[in-house]
Structures are given as C-alpha cells and as structure tokens.
Amino acid sequence: MLRRAVKIAPVAAVQVGYSPFERDIEGPDGTDILAAYRQLSIPVVAAMPRPRGMVTVDFTNGTAAVDEADMRKKMIPRFSEENRAKNMEIVGQFKTLADRKGRTTAQLSLAWLMKQGDDIISIPGTKRIKYLEENWASLDIHLTDGEEAEIRKFVQNADVAGGAVPDGFKNLYFGDTKEEVEA
C-alpha cells in the first residue's frame, strides 16, 4: 500500500508505534516497513516512544493500568493482569541499564529511539510538566554504538508478554510493502 501511495501523492512522514519494546516495523512482523520507509526517504514519526507508559515509574511501581477505567488494561494485552508481573520484571531489568546512565527508563527509551537515525522523529505524549521536562532531558543522552547494541540485545531477548495492540488489530497494523508487479 505504501508503494502505491507514493506513486499517487508525496508522503511527508508516517506515524507508527516504535520504541525499544515495540520494534515490529524493523522486521517481518511489520512487513519490513522501516526498510521501505528508508528506501522511499519517508521519515518515521515514532508514536508511543515510551510504550504506552510501560517504561515509566508508575508501571514498575504497579500503579499504572491498575484502575479498571484504564483502557490499557482492558485492550492492550501487555497491560493485562496475566502479563503484568512478567513485564514489570523486564522493565525492572531495563531500569538497571538506565541506572548505569543515571537516567530514567523513559529517558533511556527515548535516547535509544533517537539513536536509530535522523529519519526517526519521536513524539512522546505527556500530561504533566515534570514528564515534559523528563522527556526534554533525554536530548542530553548520547548513547554509544555499544550501549545501543546492549539495549537492543536486551530487548530482543526480553520476551515481553502480550502484544502492543489489541489482538484483533495486529493484522490491520501493517500493510504489505512489496513492490507491485506490472501485469
């Protein structure tokens, strides 16, 4: 669909979920769409770079997605009660990496995203000034190639429980990016 779209009109950017814990756009589960974006010189606007609050202090303290009114608990599999304990453990281990840099897990997530290339633009949402300031401070973090590789290896092996989107949405999340064959 993307390749058809660029033949019809310019595509200035594409917004998609992307973070250390949501990397589907990098591989076959996301139809290798990041490679297609780059081949077509289309920047990525990375939505939910703090994976819906998964890397926040509230999540690791057990205060996020506990309220029955929180839509994440109802709709997003990785926030369900059955997956919560395992994911809290993974985020706790991620916190160890952040602590070594003297930063928060949210800041490390944003710094990792910035390290992925100049064609990746992060748009972290926030409701509070303190989180805006926390996000802003991530601009001062400069990961080495070795640190980025360590984070990537960690998240690749982390085996996060539950998906980042509701189960029924996964097949709608990515369209095929294969080149069209002229008949």
C-alpha positions in Angstrom: 0.0 0.0 0.0 2.8 2.4 0.8 4.5 2.0 -2.5 1.1 2.6 -4.3 0.6 5.7 -2.1 3.9 7.4 -3.1 3.0 6.9 -6.8 -0.2 8.9 -6.2 1.0 11.7 -3.8 4.0 12.6 -1.8 4.2 11.0 1.7 5.8 13.5 4.0 6.0 11.1 7.0 4.4 8.1 8.5 3.4 7.8 12.2 3.7 4.4 13.7 4.4 2.8 17.1 8.2 2.4 17.7 10.2 2.0 20.8 12.7 -0.5 22.3 9.8 -2.6 23.3 7.8 -2.2 20.1 10.1 -2.9 17.1 7.7 -4.6 14.7 8.5 -2.1 12.0 12.0 -3.4 11.8 11.3 -7.0 10.8 9.0 -9.4 9.0 6.1 -9.0 11.5 5.9 -5.4 10.3 6.5 -6.4 6.7 9.9 -4.8 7.0 8.2 -1.5 6.7 11.1 0.5 8.2 13.3 -0.6 5.3 10.6 0.5 2.9 10.3 3.9 4.6 14.0 4.4 4.3 14.2 3.2 0.7 11.4 5.8 -0.2 13.0 8.5 2.0 9.9 8.7 4.3 10.7 9.8 7.9 9.1 7.9 10.7 7.1 9.8 13.4 7.5 7.4 16.3 4.3 7.3 18.3 4.3 5.9 21.8 8.1 6.0 22.3 7.5 5.4 26.0 5.5 2.3 25.0 2.1 3.5 26.4 3.7 4.1 29.8 5.3 0.7 30.1 8.8 2.2 30.9 7.5 4.7 33.4 8.0 4.6 37.2 4.2 4.2 37.6 4.2 0.9 35.7 7.1 -0.5 37.6 5.6 0.6 40.9 2.3 -1.1 39.9 0.2 2.0 39.8 -0.4 2.3 36.1 -3.1 0.2 34.4 -4.5 -1.0 37.7 -7.6 1.2 37.6 -10.4 -0.6 35.9 -11.1 2.6 33.9 -7.7 2.5 32.3 -8.2 1.4 28.7 -4.7 -0.2 28.5 -5.7 -2.9 31.0 -8.8 -3.7 29.0 -7.4 -3.5 25.5 -3.7 -3.8 25.3 -2.5 -7.4 26.1 0.8 -6.5 27.6 -1.0 -4.5 30.3 -3.4 -7.3 31.3 -3.1 -8.7 34.8 -1.8 -12.0 33.4 1.1 -10.3 31.6 1.8 -7.5 34.1 4.2 -9.3 36.5 6.5 -10.6 33.8 6.6 -7.2 32.0 7.3 -5.4 35.3 10.3 -7.7 35.8 11.5 -6.9 32.3 11.1 -3.2 32.8 12.9 -3.6 36.2 15.9 -5.1 34.3 15.7 -2.3 31.7 15.9 0.1 34.7 19.3 -1.4 35.6 20.6 -0.2 32.2 19.0 3.3 32.7 20.5 3.5 36.2 24.0 3.0 34.8 23.5 6.1 32.7 22.0 8.0 35.6 18.7 8.3 33.7 15.1 7.1 33.9 13.7 4.2 31.9 11.6 6.6 29.9 14.7 8.7 29.1 16.6 5.6 28.0 13.8 4.5 25.8 13.7 8.0 24.1 17.5 8.1 23.8 17.5 4.6 22.2 15.0 5.8 19.7 17.0 8.9 18.8 20.0 6.6 18.2 18.0 4.8 15.4 18.6 7.6 12.9 17.8 11.1 11.9 14.8 9.9 10.0 13.1 8.8 13.2 11.2 11.6 15.0 9.9 10.9 18.4 6.6 12.3 19.7 6.2 11.4 23.4 2.9 12.4 24.8 2.6 13.8 28.3 0.0 15.2 30.7 2.4 16.7 33.3 5.2 19.3 33.2 7.5 17.0 35.1 7.3 14.4 32.3 7.8 17.0 29.6 11.0 18.0 31.4 12.0 14.3 31.8 11.4 13.8 28.0 13.3 17.0 27.2 16.3 15.9 29.3 16.6 12.7 27.1 18.1 15.0 24.4 21.2 15.2 26.6 21.7 11.5 26.5 24.2 10.3 23.9 24.3 6.5 23.6 27.4 4.9 22.2 27.0 2.2 19.5 27.9 -0.3 22.1 25.2 1.0 24.5 22.6 0.9 21.7 23.7 -2.6 20.9 23.4 -3.7 24.5 19.9 -2.2 24.8 18.9 -3.9 21.5 20.2 -7.2 22.6 18.4 -6.9 25.9 15.0 -6.1 24.4 15.4 -8.7 21.7 15.9 -11.4 24.4 13.3 -9.9 26.8 10.3 -11.8 25.5 7.7 -9.2 26.5 4.4 -10.8 27.4 1.4 -9.7 25.4 1.1 -7.6 22.3 1.3 -3.8 22.0 -2.0 -3.6 20.2 -5.3 -5.4 20.8 -5.2 -9.0 19.4 -7.7 -8.3 16.6 -5.8 -5.2 15.4 -2.5 -6.8 14.6 -3.5 -7.9 11.1 -4.6 -4.3 10.4 -1.4 -2.7 11.7 0.8 -3.1 8.7 0.1 -3.3 5.0 2.3 -5.1 2.6 5.2 -3.1 1.3 6.2 -5.3 -1.6 6.8 -3.8 -5.0 3.9 -4.1 -7.3 4.4 -6.3 -10.4 3.3 -4.8 -13.6 0.9 -7.1 -15.5 
